């Protein structure tokens, strides 16, 4: 049962970040809504919205809505209520527990207080340092796996986690490069030799690994990856993505479609 007082406070805080809420809900709908029960995607969207908001540096500094001693208490209570709802819908409870634990580290972390003075600079060392302490890609992937109708998803998570984090981070950064340049932000991947090659390698490695599991897993993870790329291609947030990067992202979708078609053909021949 939701605590009305907690809900009011959370909704009031979320109202300060309408774009993050919209982005969270639209992400869940794009990634989950067309293949999984609508109620699952709605709750997941609310949780992603909260995760997006709690990833903002000002969340740790803004005391206009929450007192410093109550802010995380309200967030924590609301998070547990939503995760309990997902568990009641048949989502994997062990992965949901992992989501909670990782979220707490992320939202309660203090690293942004320390890097706040860096201003609009995101070089490779700073980006990797912050990423390692926020863990958003892993949190996002774990959340989606918990909601997917996959038997025993924990081995999938363990086998694909490292490469999937690279995939999730790099697709997001590649889509963000033009926007970052426009906003005067130095993006970490602009300092690497070939972010596109790294992403291509991650896709190949992930698909190689998931073939160890059953055909249902192969199809769902491949579709998850395609949907994640589509999400960035379709999002207004990344409307400034250059045509060359857009074509490369589209080629990765085609590659995944090819991998999946080839895998299905092989399975059919073996049957």
Residue pairs with C-beta under 8 A, 6 or more apart in sequence:
2 78
2 81
3 77
3 81
6 74
6 77
6 78
6 81
7 78
9 65
9 66
9 74
10 50
10 74
10 75
10 78
12 65
13 53
13 65
13 66
14 20
14 21
14 49
14 50
14 53
16 62
16 65
17 49
17 52
17 53
17 56
20 49
20 52
20 53
20 56
21 49
21 53
22 49
23 48
23 49
23 52
23 235
23 237
24 45
24 46
24 47
24 48
24 49
24 50
24 51
24 52
25 42
25 45
25 46
25 48
25 49
26 45
26 235
27 45
27 48
27 231
28 41
28 42
28 44
28 45
28 48
29 41
29 45
30 227
30 230
30 231
30 234
31 41
31 144
31 224
31 227
31 228
31 231
32 40
32 41
32 44
32 144
32 147
32 148
33 41
35 220
35 223
36 147
36 148
36 149
37 89
39 89
40 86
40 89
40 91
40 147
41 147
43 82
43 85
43 86
43 89
44 86
44 143
44 144
44 147
46 82
47 79
47 82
47 83
47 86
47 99
47 143
48 140
48 143
50 75
50 78
50 79
51 103
51 106
51 107
51 136
51 139
51 140
51 143
53 59
54 75
54 103
54 106
54 107
55 106
55 107
55 134
55 136
57 112
57 113
57 116
59 107
60 109
60 110
60 112
60 113
61 113
61 116
63 71
65 71
66 74
72 107
72 108
75 107
76 104
79 100
79 103
80 100
83 96
83 99
83 100
86 96
86 146
86 147
87 93
87 96
90 149
91 146
91 147
92 145
92 146
92 153
92 154
94 154
95 142
95 143
95 145
95 146
95 153
95 154
95 157
96 146
98 142
98 146
99 139
99 142
99 143
99 146
102 135
102 138
102 139
102 142
103 139
105 133
105 135
106 134
106 135
106 136
106 139
109 133
109 134
111 129
111 130
111 133
111 134
112 130
115 126
115 129
115 130
118 126
120 183
120 184
120 185
120 186
121 185
121 186
122 180
122 185
122 186
122 187
122 188
123 186
123 188
123 191
124 188
124 191
124 192
126 188
127 187
127 188
128 188
131 137
131 169
137 164
137 165
137 168
137 169
138 161
138 165
140 168
141 157
141 161
141 164
141 165
141 168
142 157
144 224
145 153
145 156
145 157
146 153
148 220
148 224
149 220
150 156
150 216
150 217
150 220
155 213
156 210
156 213
156 217
156 221
159 209
159 210
159 212
159 213
160 206
160 209
160 210
160 221
163 202
163 205
163 206
163 209
164 202
164 206
166 198
166 199
166 202
167 199
167 202
167 203
167 206
167 225
167 228
168 228
170 189
170 195
170 198
170 199
170 202
171 199
171 228
171 229
171 232
171 249
172 232
173 187
173 188
173 189
173 195
174 189
174 195
174 196
174 199
174 245
174 248
174 249
175 232
175 233
175 235
175 238
175 241
175 245
175 249
176 187
176 238
177 187
177 189
177 190
177 241
177 242
177 245
178 240
178 241
178 242
178 245
179 237
179 238
179 240
180 186
180 187
181 187
182 240
189 195
192 198
196 248
199 252
200 252
200 255
203 225
203 252
203 255
203 256
206 221
206 225
207 218
207 222
207 256
207 259
207 263
210 217
210 218
210 221
210 222
211 218
211 263
215 263
215 264
215 267
218 260
218 263
219 260
219 264
222 256
222 259
222 260
225 256
226 253
226 256
226 257
229 249
229 252
229 253
230 253
232 238
232 241
232 249
233 241
233 246
233 249
233 250
241 249
